[in-house]
Amino acid sequence: MNARITLSPVTPDDIDFITDLEMSVSLWPFEDMIPTDKEAVRKTVAERIQSDWHRQFLIRLATPEATPVGELSIHWYVKERESWELGYSLFPEYRGQGYCTEAAQLALKLAFEEWKAHRVVAMCNEYNTSSIKVLDRLGMVREGVFREEIHWNNQWVNQYFYAMLDREYRAITGIR
């Protein structure tokens, strides 16, 4: 099967674009805190590009135009435990087409095969059914519920905690 998307590492040339994405309310409808200080976000994005603990990618269509359709980040969750955290967002017009699942699969491949992660975690708002479907399709296990952890839409809602272990990844992909 031909890849429909690619992950391209964010570069200094992408800082303004990523800054705008991270501040876009339309991209993060299930988040409780969207940053509003553009200079602070820009500084954080620039620092992450230079770090060894945070990897950020643009999700692009695998076409000659390489149109960006979203972003994905994966960073150390607990370094000493070889644990990484995955996060992602797609532009609304590209949602529901499997791109996010494909991008997350590529990120899991990097984490487990290149960075030798022991575990990858992800969290999402209980009302974010699209993200729940992505995590389920990836084969991640819902390990827990952080009860009323997110103040979202003027109410306290649960956050689901997912994880995949390196041995589970190997079983799913057939890699020994």
Secondary structure, DSSP 8 states (H G I E B T S, - for coil): ---SEEEEE--GGGHHHHHHHHT-GGG-TT-S-----HHHHHHHHHHHHH-SSEEEEEEEESSTT--EEEEEEEEEEEGGGTEEEEEEEE-GGGTTSSHHHHHHHHHHHIIIIIS--SEEEEEEETT-HHHHHHHHHHT-EEEEEEEEEEEETTEEEEEEEEEEEHHHHHHHHT--
